[in-house]
């Protein structure tokens, strides 16, 4: 039996994108909506006690009051400033030191034991020490956030540099590329996925430390707002502050994802 040309011309499915995460828009939002509706139903029906969980509608009204009174931005702006300054200092130093450790054996021998020694220390426990060193004003908050961001960024960066394919480096050397060209065109781009993944974790830690720092000696800030609401057992205000922190975490993750899409366009 002779096959026709039409039967032989079959479409070949592209399989090079295996294990590539697909985009499912709206699924995450739908999960949040379902959880909020369940919480609203549970609190209104009495299945969930009002002493343990406030109604989401009441939390929304609290948001509205915060916005109308101007207190939302009065607390949010100082928190964003502290987070931005502290995380920028810590992440910049962490990436720089991590690249030095990944590239130079002398830096690795001297700094890796130091990083390994300070990495497991709970950074919140060092807050009183930072207050003694830098005072109770903004400097201690910046220092705590920067220090907490620094150590995980260092570990993620030099691990990412170590994981760069050495075949690519040897290929660059065989083509006569200089040391700086290899670092800037092969090592840093190859390590960027690991660096950005580590940055997600570092910025999450920065948000946690931001709240801890603002609970000690801050008049305004999300942490101070949550502390005031908790001391008064005002669940609506307390959950409003928690939701703000959650939205801040989502915003930070979205910014890192946008940077990944722009910087890592070379990945298939």
C-alpha positions in Angstrom: 0.0 0.0 0.0 1.5 3.3 -1.1 1.3 6.2 1.4 0.2 9.5 0.1 2.2 12.6 0.6 -0.4 14.1 2.8 -0.2 11.2 5.3 3.6 11.5 5.4 3.6 15.2 6.2 2.9 15.0 9.9 3.4 17.8 12.3 6.3 17.1 14.7 5.5 18.3 18.2 8.2 20.5 19.7 9.5 18.8 22.8 12.4 21.2 23.7 10.3 23.0 26.3 9.9 20.0 28.6 9.6 20.8 32.3 9.1 24.5 31.4 6.5 26.0 33.8 3.4 27.2 32.0 1.4 30.3 32.7 -2.1 29.7 34.2 -3.5 33.2 34.6 -6.2 33.8 37.2 -5.6 30.5 39.1 -3.8 32.1 42.0 -6.3 34.9 42.3 -9.2 32.3 42.2 -7.6 30.5 45.2 -7.4 33.7 47.2 -11.0 34.5 46.4 -12.3 31.1 47.4 -10.4 31.2 50.7 -11.8 34.7 51.5 -15.3 33.6 50.6 -14.9 30.6 52.9 -13.7 32.7 55.7 -16.6 35.2 55.2 -19.1 32.4 55.3 -17.5 30.7 58.3 -17.5 33.9 60.4 -21.0 34.9 59.4 -22.5 31.5 60.1 -20.7 31.1 63.4 -18.7 28.1 62.3 -15.5 30.2 62.9 -15.4 32.2 66.1 -15.1 36.0 65.8 -12.5 35.8 68.6 -10.1 33.9 66.4 -10.7 35.3 62.9 -12.4 38.6 61.9 -14.7 38.8 58.9 -12.9 39.7 55.7 -15.5 42.3 55.0 -14.7 44.0 58.3 -11.0 43.9 57.4 -11.8 45.5 54.1 -13.7 48.3 56.0 -10.6 48.8 58.1 -8.5 49.2 55.0 -11.0 51.8 53.8 -10.7 53.7 57.1 -6.9 53.5 56.9 -6.9 55.0 53.4 -9.5 57.7 54.1 -7.7 58.8 57.3 -4.3 58.9 55.5 -2.8 56.5 58.1 -2.2 53.8 55.4 0.5 55.8 53.7 1.8 57.2 56.9 2.7 53.6 58.0 3.4 52.2 54.5 5.9 54.9 53.3 8.4 54.5 56.2 8.2 50.7 55.9 8.9 50.8 52.1 11.8 53.2 52.7 13.4 51.0 55.3 12.9 47.9 53.2 14.3 49.5 50.1 17.4 51.0 51.7 18.2 48.0 53.9 17.6 45.4 51.2 19.5 47.4 48.6 22.6 47.7 50.8 22.5 44.0 51.9 21.8 42.5 48.5 24.4 44.7 46.7 27.1 43.8 49.2 26.0 40.1 49.2 26.1 39.8 45.4 29.5 41.5 45.3 31.0 39.3 48.1 29.4 36.2 46.7 31.0 36.8 43.3 34.4 37.4 44.9 34.1 34.1 46.8 33.1 32.3 43.6 36.0 33.7 41.6 39.0 33.9 43.9 40.3 31.1 46.1 41.8 33.4 48.6 38.4 35.1 49.2 36.8 31.7 49.4 39.3 30.5 52.0 38.9 33.6 54.1 35.2 34.5 53.8 33.3 31.2 53.6 34.1 30.1 57.2 33.0 33.6 58.3 29.7 33.5 56.4 29.1 29.9 57.6 29.6 31.2 61.2 27.2 34.1 61.0 24.6 32.6 58.6 22.8 30.4 61.3 22.5 33.2 63.8 18.9 34.4 64.1 19.1 38.0 62.9 16.2 39.1 65.1 18.2 38.1 68.2 20.8 40.7 67.1 18.3 43.6 67.1 19.2 44.8 70.7 22.9 44.7 69.7 22.2 46.8 66.6 20.3 49.3 68.7 23.3 49.6 71.0 25.6 50.1 68.0 23.5 52.3 65.8 20.9 53.8 68.1 17.2 53.4 68.2 16.6 55.5 65.1 16.6 54.5 61.4 20.2 53.4 61.2 19.7 50.3 63.4 16.7 49.2 61.2 18.7 49.7 58.0 21.6 47.7 59.5 19.4 44.8 60.7 17.6 44.5 57.3 20.9 44.8 55.4 22.6 42.2 57.6 19.7 39.8 57.3 19.7 40.2 53.5 23.5 40.0 53.1 24.2 36.5 54.3 21.7 34.5 52.3 22.5 36.5 49.2 26.2 35.7 49.6 25.5 32.0 49.9 23.1 31.9 46.9 25.6 34.0 44.8 28.7 32.0 45.3 26.8 28.7 44.9 25.4 30.0 41.6 28.9 31.0 40.4 30.1 27.5 41.3 27.3 25.9 39.3 28.2 27.7 36.1 29.0 25.1 33.4 32.8 24.9 33.3 32.6 23.7 29.7 31.4 27.2 28.7 34.3 28.8 30.5 36.8 26.5 28.8 35.1 27.3 25.5 35.5 31.0 26.1 39.2 30.5 26.9 39.7 28.5 23.7 38.2 31.4 21.8 40.8 33.7 23.4 38.5 35.6 25.7 40.1 37.5 28.5 39.4 37.1 32.2 37.0 40.0 32.4 35.1 39.0 29.3 34.7 35.5 30.6 33.4 36.8 33.9 31.0 39.4 32.4 29.8 37.4 29.4 29.8 33.8 30.8 30.0 33.6 34.6 27.7 36.4 35.7 24.9 35.6 33.1 25.2 31.9 33.9 25.0 32.5 37.7 22.1 35.0 37.3 19.2 32.4 37.7 20.7 31.2 41.0 21.3 34.8 42.2 17.7 35.9 41.5 16.3 32.8 43.2 18.4 33.6 46.2 17.2 37.1 46.1 13.6 36.0 46.5 14.5 34.4 49.8 16.6 37.3 50.9 13.9 39.8 50.3 11.4 37.7 52.2 13.8 37.6 55.1 14.1 41.4 54.8 10.3 41.8 55.2 10.3 39.6 58.3 13.2 41.7 59.8 11.5 44.9 58.8 8.5 44.0 61.0 10.7 43.0 63.9 12.7 46.2 63.7 9.6 48.4 63.6 8.2 46.7 66.6 11.0 48.2 68.6 11.2 51.9 68.7 9.2 52.9 65.6 6.2 55.2 65.8 5.1 54.5 62.2 5.5 51.5 60.1 3.6 48.2 59.4 5.3 46.5 62.2 4.4 49.3 64.7 0.9 49.2 63.4 0.6 45.4 64.0 2.1 45.8 67.4 -0.4 48.5 68.4 -3.3 46.4 67.1 -2.1 43.3 68.8 -1.7 45.1 72.2 -5.4 46.3 71.9 -6.6 42.8 70.6 -8.0 44.6 67.6 -8.2 41.7 65.2 -9.5 43.7 62.2 -6.5 46.1 62.4 -4.1 43.2 63.1 -5.3 41.2 60.1 -5.2 44.4 58.0 -1.5 44.8 58.8 -0.9 41.1 58.0 -2.6 41.5 54.7 -0.5 44.5 53.9 2.6 42.4 54.6 1.3 39.6 52.4 0.6 42.1 49.5 4.1 43.5 50.0 5.6 40.0 49.7 3.6 39.4 46.5 4.8 42.8 45.1 8.4 42.0 45.8 8.0 38.5 44.2 6.4 40.1 41.2 9.3 42.6 40.8 11.9 39.8 41.0 9.9 37.8 38.4 9.8 40.8 36.1 13.6 41.2 36.5 14.0 37.5 35.7 11.9 37.8 32.5 14.0 40.7 31.4 17.4 39.4 32.4 17.0 35.7 31.6 15.4 36.1 28.2 18.3 34.0 26.8 16.9 30.9 28.4 14.8 28.6 26.3 
